[in-house]
Amino acid sequence: MYLRDLIKLRHIIFLLFFITISSSEQLISPSESKINYYGRIDFSDEEKPEFCWSGVIIEANFTGSVVGMKIDHQNAYYDVVIDDFIDTIIKITSDDEYIFASNLSESIHTVRIKLRSEEHSTTGSFQGLIIDDNQELKEPPPKPLRKIEFIGDSYTAGYGIESPDRECDPEQLNRYTNVNVTFAGKVTESFHAQSIILGWSGSGLVKNYNTQTTQKRSPDPFPYYYGRLLGASDNKEWNFSSWIPQLVVICLGTNDYTHNRNPQTNPPPDDSMFIGDYHRFIDRIKTNYPDASVICMSTGNETFEKNVKEVVSQQHTIYNNPNVYFAPYPTSLTNTGCDWHPSVEDNEKVARILIDTIMVKMGWDTTGATKTKHLSLKNNLNGSNFSVTHFLNAIELKNQFTFRETLVYSLLSLDGKIIMRKKADKNGICFFPITSAYKGVFVVGNHQLGWEKVLIK
């Protein structure tokens, strides 16, 4: 669990250390194979890999008491996670060396350096990890098998998400923007996945926010930059075959329909224009990732949502893409981030809906990367009209389970909250009187035998 799950990030003190590497420390080359990288990164110069899309992660296991990095990045914030806790939030202002911790225990530690900031016209250049001179990198953590690509605008980028106020100056906006606590970051963590998060504030599918044009189409909406390795800072193209996700989540269109709030976005695209461009964008995604599922989200605007639903319907009926899905958006958001953007709490609500959609549509679970001991569940029809679907093998059950032993069993929510406990009878049958209030994915079992995931619908 990350520290941000325990306290508000805005209360963490921002720490920053400048140092010169001493004789007791060493600089590990970025080309070292024991360093994991996540995100769109340009390795043309292996000693100075470059990146600009937020959400880039650098990860390694190491021994020793010291860890830091050498990097060149102007006015960018990073979360530094050591052993699964946010140890430091660091602001990079120049080409320098930075120490995150210098008093760690003499054991194996994991460091994850996560770019929070959004900036598409400049790049960061990573130049190596700093550890104790007499220590070494260990084999890196195994990379998750699940891969998700997120595509969106400021909501996906985490624009001012941690701000205590809606009014933000440019420095506050930079400080409080954090892609790592958006719905994209939370969904990534929940499914134990790796992700590439492509958020571009102000971008639309057809027309960008505040576009100074009388045309219904902007010259450079999001699809214009979608194939870029380094955003607007370079024309280099991303190699889509180098990283292939099983799932792509699109949350684009909010800015296309902001004309009611901002006259400079007038005129908005026609419905047929928006729907046609959306189909072309999905076609481009499916060309790159033929087997990927696609989830399309709207963000509350009635016209926007109607058109996204129409896109999904036509993908099924006209384009023969049954694995394109719609995910709804919560209506009760506070939008207390900078410039009325969603807060961290708002993003938790969005993530919950998206997680539920992914569970149902894709059959993914969130209970852990390793499979627990399997429970013996048998089909026992007892006249109840409330069905339970076994989540891994799609066995149709009722809300009555037969176990191998007469023990007490629990029905839990995925976050570990106990819904109810019941003792099985002498035949091993355990009945949970589930009502229609319970829908979604749950866990059933106990610590002696293990746990099994079930979908209640």
Sequence and secondary structure as in RCSB ss.txt:
>XXXX:A:sequence
MYLRDLIKLRHIIFLLFFITISSSEQLISPSESKINYYGRIDFSDEEKPEFCWSGVIIEANFTGSVVGMKIDHQN
AYYDVVIDDFIDTIIKITSDDEYIFASNLSESIHTVRIKLRSEEHSTTGSFQGLIIDDNQELKEPPPKPLRKIEF
IGDSYTAGYGIESPDRECDPEQLNRYTNVNVTFAGKVTESFHAQSIILGWSGSGLVKNYNTQTTQKRSPDPFPYY
YGRLLGASDNKEWNFSSWIPQLVVICLGTNDYTHNRNPQTNPPPDDSMFIGDYHRFIDRIKTNYPDASVICMSTG
NETFEKNVKEVVSQQHTIYNNPNVYFAPYPTSLTNTGCDWHPSVEDNEKVARILIDTIMVKMGWDTTGATKTKHL
SLKNNLNGSNFSVTHFLNAIELKNQFTFRETLVYSLLSLDGKIIMRKKADKNGICFFPITSAYKGVFVVGNHQLG
WEKVLIK
>XXXX:A:secstr
  GGGTS GGGS      B   TTEEEE TT TT EEESS B SSTTS EE STT EEEEEEESS EEEEEE SS
EEEEEEETTEEEEEEEE SEEEEEEES   SSEEEEEEEE    SSS EEEEEEEEETT  EE      S EEEE
EESHHHHTTTTT SSS   HHHHHHH  GGGSHHHHHHHHTT EEEEEE TT  SSS TT   SSSS SS HHHH
TTBSSTTS   B  GGGS  SEEEEE  TGGG TTT GGG S   HHHHHHHHHHHHHHHHHH TT EEEEE  S
 HHHHHHHHHHHHHHHHTS  TTEEEE   S     BGGGB  HHHHHHHHHHHHHHHHHHH    S SS     
       S   EEEETTT  EEESEEE SS  EEEEEETTS EEEEEE  TTSEEE    TT  EEEEEEETTTE
EEEEEE 
